[in-house]
Amino acid sequence: MDMSKYLEAVKGSIGALDTAVLTKFADLLTAAYEAEKTVFVIGNGGSGANASHFAQDMAKGIFLNHPTDKPFKALSLTDNTSFISAIANDDGFEKIFSTQLHVFAKPGDILICISGSGNSKNIVEAIQYAKKNKIYIIGVSGYDGGILKKEADFSVHVPLNEMCTVESIHSVIFHLIILELREKLTKQPFCGL
């Protein structure tokens, strides 16, 4: 593999991100925070790892050096192994997120679905549940976006056909959003690299 070509492709993909879309993404999460709504994040595999990391950064990283009495309510539904395995065993793997949403989510909450393909069965089930129960859906996808891109209320799409790279770009997006939220909510400016 020519590493320099790969790095150039990644740089090009990051450079092609639409800042208006990213600003809207941050604005939606700011509004959720101000309304004291909960943000749920889901994904499978590498996207599941991104979901866990992004939720943790929202709940802890935004206010890292600024303790607050009004925390950012964010939770990854990829992390409760006992609950996930019980649902998968008893009801099927496609139900692991929709069942958790049934237990924890309320109308007006936000569901961030992360999926390279946008077609994972458990993501689609979660979308269907969210739509029926007035939970706002933010889709973060790759490839052609799949069902997730079509059904989400708001979409952040990385049009690449290579999963590792899609997941890497998603991670960059999530860190950018955290820095934007930190600046908005704590007035702590980004200090650069």
Secondary structure, 3 states (H helix, E strand, C coil): CCHHHHHHHHHHHHHCCCHHHHHHHHHHHHHHHHCCCCEEEECCHHHHHHHHHHHHHHHHHCCCCCCCCCCCCEEECCCCHHHHHHHHHHHCHHHHHHHHHHHHCCCCCEEEEEECCCCCHHHHHHHHHHHHCCCEEEEEECCCCHHHHHHCCEEEECCCCCHHHHHHHHHHHHHHHHHHHHHHHHCCCCCCC
